[in-house]
Amino acid sequence: MRRQAFAGVPARVEHVLTDLGQSALKPVDVLCRWAERNGNAVLAAHDGHDR
């Protein structure tokens, strides 16, 4: 994440995702979709180990 502040009233700040951040978007998206599909199974497996 790159942050740039601009002088003025009111003060303004812009945030831009860097190339490194951009490179993480696809893997993070894949992980999020996996978690959405498998969240209930993960919770059920976790509940089974709590006993």
Steps between C-alpha positions, in 0.01 A plus 500: 500500500635838405374806685522854369394801704392825338518836673182697518194564705367251560806277479470220244668160484503248215583131537607292201569129493861435395606237244580267789152551644347446156685169475323379817147568374447173310635267774296684765188478281552124455541457876183703569296291255636179658403627846149587380454150354656312790434715805221280637709184462794666677273608788347153523845339512606748765187426709578129479841556658369709789341204674 
